[in-house]
Amino acid sequence: MSIKDKPNPKNYNSFMGHFSELRKRIVLILIIYLISTIVGFALHREILGVIVKPVEQINELTQGLPVFTNITEFWGVVMKVSLLTGLLISFPFISFQVLAFILPGLRANEKKFALIVLPGSIISFYLGSAFGFFILVPPAIKFLVFFGGDISAPLIRIGSLVELTTNLMIWMGISFQLPIVMYLLTVLKVLDHNKFKSLRKWFIVVAFILGAIITPTFDPVNQLIVAIPIIILYEVGFLLSWVAKK
């Protein structure tokens, strides 16, 4: 083996150092997520009590309680709620660990950018999830349940209720990332505020299409509840793009 073929000890040590640091971060993330999931499991009755609140006046045959029709359905719901609660609790810590791992390798301006974008993204996700739960879920459930009128009587399964609630929360949390994405595209010089301005009229149509996709109903009121905030978020993103460009 020639001298050129020999591995560079400096590069090898650097690689092993990065690998060791990555392993430490992953272990910390898994530990915190496990602890957060255990907390979610301990609080699953309180969490499910909040989720089933909108249907308390609907299931008259069961004193306002949703039902489960499969012997393992309730345990599946409990585990799903526990895992999602664990993720919501540990998400800021997970994001911090990712940031702490990549931050030393970034330049000064990139560090500043990361320290702005990541907290903004976390806050936006929580705001979107809260909007989905408190604003969007109640009218969606009301429409879906009472659409049958006098033709059928509702008997709501807890599995479908939890799935509807969590899906709307996740989709709205993702939708609230729009201003951050627009700011990111401007900083990376992919698009700018002038381009976003020219796309505004088309995005209004896109917002109503997203409203129809996110909401599980055909009710135009529910679609408006989704579309209007998305349009407002686009305007916030336009403002951030303008500031980033200037």
ZADO-1210 file (C-alpha; in nm, 4 decimals, padded with zeros to 6 digits):
<atoms>
<atom x="00.0000" y="00.0000" z="00.0000" code="MET" pos="1"/>
<atom x="00.1406" y="00.3365" z="-00.0992" code="SER" pos="2"/>
<atom x="00.1357" y="00.6437" z="00.1242" code="ILE" pos="3"/>
<atom x="-00.1516" y="00.7886" z="-00.0767" code="LYS" pos="4"/>
<atom x="-00.3646" y="00.4780" z="-00.0139" code="ASP" pos="5"/>
<atom x="-00.3255" y="00.4940" z="00.3637" code="LYS" pos="6"/>
<atom x="-00.6260" y="00.6380" z="00.5509" code="PRO" pos="7"/>
<atom x="-00.5761" y="00.9794" z="00.7005" code="ASN" pos="8"/>
<atom x="-00.5846" y="00.9425" z="01.0820" code="PRO" pos="9"/>
<atom x="-00.7138" y="01.2980" z="01.1174" code="LYS" pos="10"/>
<atom x="-01.0115" y="01.2324" z="00.8860" code="ASN" pos="11"/>
<atom x="-01.0796" y="00.8977" z="01.0565" code="TYR" pos="12"/>
<atom x="-01.0794" y="01.0532" z="01.4030" code="ASN" pos="13"/>
<atom x="-01.3036" y="01.3339" z="01.2796" code="SER" pos="14"/>
<atom x="-01.5489" y="01.0821" z="01.1314" code="PHE" pos="15"/>
<atom x="-01.5546" y="00.8755" z="01.4511" code="MET" pos="16"/>
<atom x="-01.6063" y="01.1921" z="01.6546" code="GLY" pos="17"/>
<atom x="-01.9088" y="01.2889" z="01.4420" code="HIS" pos="18"/>
<atom x="-02.0449" y="00.9340" z="01.4587" code="PHE" pos="19"/>
<atom x="-02.0074" y="00.9264" z="01.8378" code="SER" pos="20"/>
<atom x="-02.1812" y="01.2642" z="01.8678" code="GLU" pos="21"/>
<atom x="-02.4656" y="01.1489" z="01.6396" code="LEU" pos="22"/>
<atom x="-02.5114" y="00.8309" z="01.8440" code="ARG" pos="23"/>
<atom x="-02.5275" y="01.0326" z="02.1660" code="LYS" pos="24"/>
<atom x="-02.7917" y="01.2664" z="02.0208" code="ARG" pos="25"/>
<atom x="-03.0030" y="00.9740" z="01.8943" code="ILE" pos="26"/>
<atom x="-02.9910" y="00.8027" z="02.2342" code="VAL" pos="27"/>
<atom x="-03.0974" y="01.1245" z="02.4087" code="LEU" pos="28"/>
<atom x="-03.3838" y="01.1707" z="02.1612" code="ILE" pos="29"/>
<atom x="-03.5075" y="00.8147" z="02.2155" code="LEU" pos="30"/>
<atom x="-03.4901" y="00.8496" z="02.5941" code="ILE" pos="31"/>
<atom x="-03.6813" y="01.1775" z="02.5990" code="ILE" pos="32"/>
<atom x="-03.9392" y="01.0451" z="02.3518" code="TYR" pos="33"/>
<atom x="-03.9888" y="00.7325" z="02.5652" code="LEU" pos="34"/>
<atom x="-04.0349" y="00.9413" z="02.8800" code="ILE" pos="35"/>
<atom x="-04.2755" y="01.1761" z="02.6978" code="SER" pos="36"/>
<atom x="-04.4753" y="00.8783" z="02.5668" code="THR" pos="37"/>
<atom x="-04.5017" y="00.7386" z="02.9202" code="ILE" pos="38"/>
<atom x="-04.6334" y="01.0778" z="03.0327" code="VAL" pos="39"/>
<atom x="-04.8826" y="01.0682" z="02.7455" code="GLY" pos="40"/>
<atom x="-04.9935" y="00.7197" z="02.8521" code="PHE" pos="41"/>
<atom x="-05.0355" y="00.8343" z="03.2131" code="ALA" pos="42"/>
<atom x="-05.2548" y="01.1232" z="03.0933" code="LEU" pos="43"/>
<atom x="-05.4442" y="00.9341" z="02.8212" code="HIS" pos="44"/>
<atom x="-05.7781" y="00.9493" z="03.0071" code="ARG" pos="45"/>
<atom x="-05.7570" y="01.3268" z="03.0441" code="GLU" pos="46"/>
<atom x="-05.6493" y="01.3670" z="02.6795" code="ILE" pos="47"/>
<atom x="-05.9240" y="01.1394" z="02.5483" code="LEU" pos="48"/>
<atom x="-06.1725" y="01.3228" z="02.7705" code="GLY" pos="49"/>
<atom x="-06.0870" y="01.6452" z="02.5861" code="VAL" pos="50"/>
<atom x="-06.1056" y="01.4754" z="02.2440" code="ILE" pos="51"/>
<atom x="-06.4528" y="01.3240" z="02.3054" code="VAL" pos="52"/>
<atom x="-06.5920" y="01.6510" z="02.4449" code="LYS" pos="53"/>
<atom x="-06.7453" y="01.7613" z="02.1096" code="PRO" pos="54"/>
<atom x="-06.9600" y="01.4436" z="02.0883" code="VAL" pos="55"/>
<atom x="-07.0904" y="01.4351" z="02.4458" code="GLU" pos="56"/>
<atom x="-07.4335" y="01.5601" z="02.3379" code="GLN" pos="57"/>
<atom x="-07.4572" y="01.3261" z="02.0375" code="ILE" pos="58"/>
<atom x="-07.4424" y="00.9629" z="02.1522" code="ASN" pos="59"/>
<atom x="-07.7663" y="00.9554" z="02.3494" code="GLU" pos="60"/>
<atom x="-07.7728" y="00.5747" z="02.3662" code="LEU" pos="61"/>
<atom x="-07.4356" y="00.5682" z="02.5476" code="THR" pos="62"/>
<atom x="-07.4754" y="00.8751" z="02.7726" code="GLN" pos="63"/>
<atom x="-07.2567" y="01.0841" z="02.5449" code="GLY" pos="64"/>
<atom x="-06.9656" y="00.8389" z="02.5265" code="LEU" pos="65"/>
<atom x="-06.8164" y="00.7143" z="02.1982" code="PRO" pos="66"/>
<atom x="-06.8062" y="00.3378" z="02.1503" code="VAL" pos="67"/>
<atom x="-06.5575" y="00.0787" z="02.0305" code="PHE" pos="68"/>
<atom x="-06.6643" y="-00.2192" z="01.8228" code="THR" pos="69"/>
<atom x="-06.3407" y="-00.4167" z="01.8272" code="ASN" pos="70"/>
<atom x="-06.1972" y="-00.5685" z="02.1443" code="ILE" pos="71"/>
<atom x="-05.8517" y="-00.4153" z="02.0747" code="THR" pos="72"/>
<atom x="-05.9745" y="-00.0827" z="01.9340" code="GLU" pos="73"/>
<atom x="-05.9604" y="00.1128" z="02.2593" code="PHE" pos="74"/>
<atom x="-05.6063" y="-00.0045" z="02.3368" code="TRP" pos="75"/>
<atom x="-05.5037" y="00.0940" z="01.9856" code="GLY" pos="76"/>
<atom x="-05.6486" y="00.4406" z="02.0459" code="VAL" pos="77"/>
<atom x="-05.4679" y="00.4687" z="02.3803" code="VAL" pos="78"/>
<atom x="-05.1330" y="00.3783" z="02.2230" code="MET" pos="79"/>
<atom x="-05.1867" y="00.6175" z="01.9318" code="LYS" pos="80"/>
<atom x="-05.2732" y="00.9041" z="02.1671" code="VAL" pos="81"/>
<atom x="-04.9749" y="00.8205" z="02.3903" code="SER" pos="82"/>
<atom x="-04.7288" y="00.8131" z="02.0984" code="LEU" pos="83"/>
<atom x="-04.8603" y="01.1366" z="01.9453" code="LEU" pos="84"/>
<atom x="-04.8605" y="01.3100" z="02.2845" code="THR" pos="85"/>
<atom x="-04.5040" y="01.1934" z="02.3383" code="GLY" pos="86"/>
<atom x="-04.4066" y="01.3406" z="02.0017" code="LEU" pos="87"/>
<atom x="-04.5765" y="01.6738" z="02.0760" code="LEU" pos="88"/>
<atom x="-04.4075" y="01.6978" z="02.4152" code="ILE" pos="89"/>
<atom x="-04.0611" y="01.5966" z="02.2961" code="SER" pos="90"/>
<atom x="-04.0661" y="01.7752" z="01.9582" code="PHE" pos="91"/>
<atom x="-03.8874" y="02.0927" z="02.0803" code="PRO" pos="92"/>
<atom x="-03.6173" y="01.8816" z="02.2489" code="PHE" pos="93"/>
<atom x="-03.5747" y="01.6657" z="01.9363" code="ILE" pos="94"/>
<atom x="-03.5427" y="01.9801" z="01.7228" code="SER" pos="95"/>
<atom x="-03.2851" y="02.1208" z="01.9663" code="PHE" pos="96"/>
<atom x="-03.0767" y="01.8031" z="01.9448" code="GLN" pos="97"/>
<atom x="-03.0818" y="01.8135" z="01.5635" code="VAL" pos="98"/>
<atom x="-02.9851" y="02.1820" z="01.5707" code="LEU" pos="99"/>
<atom x="-02.7040" y="02.1203" z="01.8242" code="ALA" pos="100"/>
<atom x="-02.5615" y="01.8483" z="01.5982" code="PHE" pos="101"/>
<atom x="-02.5569" y="02.0504" z="01.2745" code="ILE" pos="102"/>
<atom x="-02.4816" y="02.3960" z="01.4217" code="LEU" pos="103"/>
<atom x="-02.1021" y="02.3543" z="01.4658" code="PRO" pos="104"/>
<atom x="-02.0647" y="02.2774" z="01.0940" code="GLY" pos="105"/>
<atom x="-02.2464" y="02.5909" z="00.9774" code="LEU" pos="106"/>
<atom x="-02.1107" y="02.9332" z="00.8922" code="ARG" pos="107"/>
<atom x="-02.2095" y="03.2378" z="01.0989" code="ALA" pos="108"/>
<atom x="-02.4875" y="03.3534" z="00.8649" code="ASN" pos="109"/>
<atom x="-02.6192" y="02.9962" z="00.8356" code="GLU" pos="110"/>
<atom x="-02.6275" y="02.9628" z="01.2163" code="LYS" pos="111"/>
<atom x="-02.8279" y="03.2838" z="01.2406" code="LYS" pos="112"/>
<atom x="-03.0692" y="03.1564" z="00.9767" code="PHE" pos="113"/>
<atom x="-03.1135" y="02.8182" z="01.1515" code="ALA" pos="114"/>
<atom x="-03.1749" y="02.9834" z="01.4894" code="LEU" pos="115"/>
<atom x="-03.4555" y="03.1897" z="01.3330" code="ILE" pos="116"/>
<atom x="-03.6223" y="02.9236" z="01.1168" code="VAL" pos="117"/>
<atom x="-03.6312" y="02.6283" z="01.3579" code="LEU" pos="118"/>
<atom x="-03.8069" y="02.7979" z="01.6538" code="PRO" pos="119"/>
<atom x="-04.0471" y="02.9672" z="01.4117" code="GLY" pos="120"/>
<atom x="-04.1300" y="02.6321" z="01.2543" code="SER" pos="121"/>
<atom x="-04.1977" y="02.4708" z="01.5946" code="ILE" pos="122"/>
<atom x="-04.4238" y="02.7564" z="01.7086" code="ILE" pos="123"/>
<atom x="-04.6094" y="02.7531" z="01.3759" code="SER" pos="124"/>
<atom x="-04.6755" y="02.3792" z="01.4022" code="PHE" pos="125"/>
<atom x="-04.8192" y="02.4126" z="01.7524" code="TYR" pos="126"/>
<atom x="-05.0356" y="02.7077" z="01.6480" code="LEU" pos="127"/>
<atom x="-05.1668" y="02.5140" z="01.3479" code="GLY" pos="128"/>
<atom x="-05.2436" y="02.2073" z="01.5595" code="SER" pos="129"/>
<atom x="-05.4284" y="02.4217" z="01.8154" code="ALA" pos="130"/>
<atom x="-05.6244" y="02.5881" z="01.5355" code="PHE" pos="131"/>
<atom x="-05.7200" y="02.2480" z="01.3964" code="GLY" pos="132"/>
<atom x="-05.8375" y="02.1172" z="01.7332" code="PHE" pos="133"/>
<atom x="-06.0218" y="02.4185" z="01.8733" code="PHE" pos="134"/>
<atom x="-06.1529" y="02.5839" z="01.5552" code="ILE" pos="135"/>
<atom x="-06.1827" y="02.3182" z="01.2858" code="LEU" pos="136"/>
<atom x="-06.2708" y="01.9941" z="01.4657" code="VAL" pos="137"/>
<atom x="-06.6011" y="02.1018" z="01.6352" code="PRO" pos="138"/>
<atom x="-06.7817" y="02.2243" z="01.3196" code="PRO" pos="139"/>
<atom x="-06.6456" y="01.9311" z="01.1169" code="ALA" pos="140"/>
<atom x="-06.7855" y="01.6814" z="01.3677" code="ILE" pos="141"/>
<atom x="-07.1156" y="01.8687" z="01.3864" code="LYS" pos="142"/>
<atom x="-07.1573" y="01.8603" z="01.0091" code="PHE" pos="143"/>
<atom x="-07.0572" y="01.4957" z="00.9718" code="LEU" pos="144"/>
<atom x="-07.2855" y="01.3779" z="01.2519" code="VAL" pos="145"/>
<atom x="-07.5974" y="01.5786" z="01.1783" code="PHE" pos="146"/>
<atom x="-07.5797" y="01.5480" z="00.7990" code="PHE" pos="147"/>
<atom x="-07.7841" y="01.2278" z="00.8254" code="GLY" pos="148"/>
<atom x="-08.0739" y="01.4188" z="00.9798" code="GLY" pos="149"/>
<atom x="-08.3692" y="01.1921" z="01.0574" code="ASP" pos="150"/>
<atom x="-08.2470" y="00.9118" z="00.8314" code="ILE" pos="151"/>
<atom x="-07.9948" y="00.7592" z="01.0728" code="SER" pos="152"/>
<atom x="-07.8871" y="00.7839" z="01.4368" code="ALA" pos="153"/>
<atom x="-07.5187" y="00.8509" z="01.5145" code="PRO" pos="154"/>
<atom x="-07.3162" y="00.6015" z="01.7171" code="LEU" pos="155"/>
<atom x="-06.9609" y="00.7338" z="01.7046" code="ILE" pos="156"/>
<atom x="-06.6587" y="00.5026" z="01.7328" code="ARG" pos="157"/>
<atom x="-06.3739" y="00.6354" z="01.9419" code="ILE" pos="158"/>
<atom x="-06.1202" y="00.5099" z="01.6859" code="GLY" pos="159"/>
<atom x="-06.2671" y="00.7137" z="01.3992" code="SER" pos="160"/>
<atom x="-06.3087" y="01.0191" z="01.6260" code="LEU" pos="161"/>
<atom x="-05.9439" y="01.0137" z="01.7366" code="VAL" pos="162"/>
<atom x="-05.8268" y="00.9545" z="01.3783" code="GLU" pos="163"/>
<atom x="-06.0300" y="01.2512" z="01.2503" code="LEU" pos="164"/>
<atom x="-05.9039" y="01.4783" z="01.5281" code="THR" pos="165"/>
<atom x="-05.5359" y="01.3888" z="01.4947" code="THR" pos="166"/>
<atom x="-05.5424" y="01.4075" z="01.1133" code="ASN" pos="167"/>
<atom x="-05.6904" y="01.7583" z="01.1176" code="LEU" pos="168"/>
<atom x="-05.4394" y="01.8706" z="01.3810" code="MET" pos="169"/>
<atom x="-05.1421" y="01.7336" z="01.1863" code="ILE" pos="170"/>
<atom x="-05.2581" y="01.8760" z="00.8511" code="TRP" pos="171"/>
<atom x="-05.3172" y="02.2202" z="01.0001" code="MET" pos="172"/>
<atom x="-04.9816" y="02.2058" z="01.1764" code="GLY" pos="173"/>
<atom x="-04.8168" y="02.1365" z="00.8406" code="ILE" pos="174"/>
<atom x="-05.0203" y="02.4100" z="00.6673" code="SER" pos="175"/>
<atom x="-04.8992" y="02.6661" z="00.9210" code="PHE" pos="176"/>
<atom x="-04.5425" y="02.6052" z="00.7972" code="GLN" pos="177"/>
<atom x="-04.6234" y="02.8033" z="00.4817" code="LEU" pos="178"/>
<atom x="-04.4719" y="03.1400" z="00.5911" code="PRO" pos="179"/>
<atom x="-04.1532" y="02.9629" z="00.7030" code="ILE" pos="180"/>
<atom x="-04.1253" y="02.7843" z="00.3674" code="VAL" pos="181"/>
<atom x="-04.1770" y="03.1110" z="00.1765" code="MET" pos="182"/>
<atom x="-03.9106" y="03.2816" z="00.3878" code="TYR" pos="183"/>
<atom x="-03.6747" y="02.9885" z="00.3284" code="LEU" pos="184"/>
<atom x="-03.7278" y="03.0004" z="-00.0487" code="LEU" pos="185"/>
<atom x="-03.6478" y="03.3719" z="-00.0483" code="THR" pos="186"/>
<atom x="-03.3303" y="03.3319" z="00.1568" code="VAL" pos="187"/>
<atom x="-03.2154" y="03.0502" z="-00.0745" code="LEU" pos="188"/>
<atom x="-03.2918" y="03.2785" z="-00.3736" code="LYS" pos="189"/>
<atom x="-03.5325" y="03.0294" z="-00.5292" code="VAL" pos="190"/>
<atom x="-03.8257" y="03.2743" z="-00.5294" code="LEU" pos="191"/>
<atom x="-03.8773" y="03.6322" z="-00.4093" code="ASP" pos="192"/>
<atom x="-04.1641" y="03.8543" z="-00.2956" code="HIS" pos="193"/>
<atom x="-04.2322" y="03.9740" z="-00.6506" code="ASN" pos="194"/>
<atom x="-04.2879" y="03.6169" z="-00.7659" code="LYS" pos="195"/>
<atom x="-04.5117" y="03.5471" z="-00.4659" code="PHE" pos="196"/>
<atom x="-04.7087" y="03.8598" z="-00.5499" code="LYS" pos="197"/>
<atom x="-04.7700" y="03.7380" z="-00.9060" code="SER" pos="198"/>
<atom x="-04.8777" y="03.3938" z="-00.7732" code="LEU" pos="199"/>
<atom x="-05.1218" y="03.5368" z="-00.5174" code="ARG" pos="200"/>
<atom x="-05.4382" y="03.4996" z="-00.7290" code="LYS" pos="201"/>
<atom x="-05.3526" y="03.1386" z="-00.8113" code="TRP" pos="202"/>
<atom x="-05.2802" y="03.0571" z="-00.4508" code="PHE" pos="203"/>
<atom x="-05.6312" y="03.1639" z="-00.3502" code="ILE" pos="204"/>
<atom x="-05.7607" y="02.8807" z="-00.5695" code="VAL" pos="205"/>
<atom x="-05.4998" y="02.6460" z="-00.4187" code="VAL" pos="206"/>
<atom x="-05.6123" y="02.7449" z="-00.0674" code="ALA" pos="207"/>
<atom x="-05.9706" y="02.6386" z="-00.1394" code="PHE" pos="208"/>
<atom x="-05.8485" y="02.3131" z="-00.2951" code="ILE" pos="209"/>
<atom x="-05.6455" y="02.2472" z="00.0211" code="LEU" pos="210"/>
<atom x="-05.9532" y="02.3327" z="00.2274" code="GLY" pos="211"/>
<atom x="-06.1485" y="02.0669" z="00.0388" code="ALA" pos="212"/>
<atom x="-05.8684" y="01.8109" z="00.0857" code="ILE" pos="213"/>
<atom x="-05.7991" y="01.8754" z="00.4550" code="ILE" pos="214"/>
<atom x="-06.1609" y="01.8858" z="00.5709" code="THR" pos="215"/>
<atom x="-06.3424" y="01.5517" z="00.5496" code="PRO" pos="216"/>
<atom x="-06.6694" y="01.7290" z="00.4686" code="THR" pos="217"/>
<atom x="-06.8257" y="01.8916" z="00.1632" code="PHE" pos="218"/>
<atom x="-06.9531" y="02.1782" z="00.3748" code="ASP" pos="219"/>
<atom x="-06.8348" y="02.5106" z="00.2221" code="PRO" pos="220"/>
<atom x="-06.8297" y="02.6720" z="00.5686" code="VAL" pos="221"/>
<atom x="-06.5719" y="02.4214" z="00.6941" code="ASN" pos="222"/>
<atom x="-06.3684" y="02.4689" z="00.3763" code="GLN" pos="223"/>
<atom x="-06.3739" y="02.8444" z="00.4349" code="LEU" pos="224"/>
<atom x="-06.2509" y="02.7911" z="00.7914" code="ILE" pos="225"/>
<atom x="-05.9434" y="02.6198" z="00.6438" code="VAL" pos="226"/>
<atom x="-05.8943" y="02.8278" z="00.3280" code="ALA" pos="227"/>
<atom x="-05.9079" y="03.1746" z="00.4862" code="ILE" pos="228"/>
<atom x="-05.6281" y="03.1116" z="00.7423" code="PRO" pos="229"/>
<atom x="-05.4123" y="02.9582" z="00.4668" code="ILE" pos="230"/>
<atom x="-05.4624" y="03.2722" z="00.2552" code="ILE" pos="231"/>
<atom x="-05.3682" y="03.4869" z="00.5568" code="ILE" pos="232"/>
<atom x="-05.0602" y="03.2708" z="00.6117" code="LEU" pos="233"/>
<atom x="-04.9625" y="03.3305" z="00.2492" code="TYR" pos="234"/>
<atom x="-04.9771" y="03.7054" z="00.3123" code="GLU" pos="235"/>
<atom x="-04.7618" y="03.6617" z="00.6238" code="VAL" pos="236"/>
<atom x="-04.5166" y="03.4616" z="00.4136" code="GLY" pos="237"/>
<atom x="-04.5201" y="03.7375" z="00.1499" code="PHE" pos="238"/>
<atom x="-04.4307" y="03.9928" z="00.4186" code="LEU" pos="239"/>
<atom x="-04.1473" y="03.7741" z="00.5491" code="LEU" pos="240"/>
<atom x="-04.0222" y="03.7276" z="00.1926" code="SER" pos="241"/>
<atom x="-04.0221" y="04.1051" z="00.1421" code="TRP" pos="242"/>
<atom x="-03.8284" y="04.1563" z="00.4661" code="VAL" pos="243"/>
<atom x="-03.5777" y="03.8821" z="00.3745" code="ALA" pos="244"/>
<atom x="-03.5229" y="04.0359" z="00.0300" code="LYS" pos="245"/>
<atom x="-03.4692" y="04.3838" z="00.1714" code="LYS" pos="246"/>
</atoms>
